[in-house]
Amino acid sequence: MANLLTLKILNGYTRPVFSLGGDITCLVDTGADTPVWTQGSDTLNDMYAAKRVAGKKFLLSGFGKEPEIVDVYNVSDVELKGLDGEKIVFKNLTVACTSRPSMVAYLILPATAFSHTNYTIRNVGVDTPV
């Protein structure tokens, strides 16, 4: 049996950005291949009590700057909460962590995170994209 999870896409963005609760925003990026936390390790630890993965680094590129080597963190229980109470919970999500406070969202979630999911982004013919 399939469940339907409807997320409200936030107004004012040109890409699919939604809230994870509070001030935490999340962008679904079809061009990304790994989750990236963009607000630095202090904010990541404050929001999720993340654990740094010792001895692991990630070569992060694609942000318009030179590639950088960044720390890797394990984050438990990242929840995508739907409008009707449905949710997807990512357990033990591994993220690359950088400090780019001007990025569009706190968390960039690659579309590959939904590789076993059918999803549609509706932004034509509706008042607010979903």
Secondary structure, DSSP 8 states (H G I E B T S, - for coil): --------B-TT-SS-EEEEETTEEEEEETT-SS-EE-BHHHHHHHHH--EEEEEEEEEE--SSS--EEEEEEEE--EEEE-TTS-EEEESSEEEEE-B-TTSS-SEEEEGGGGTTS------SSSSS--
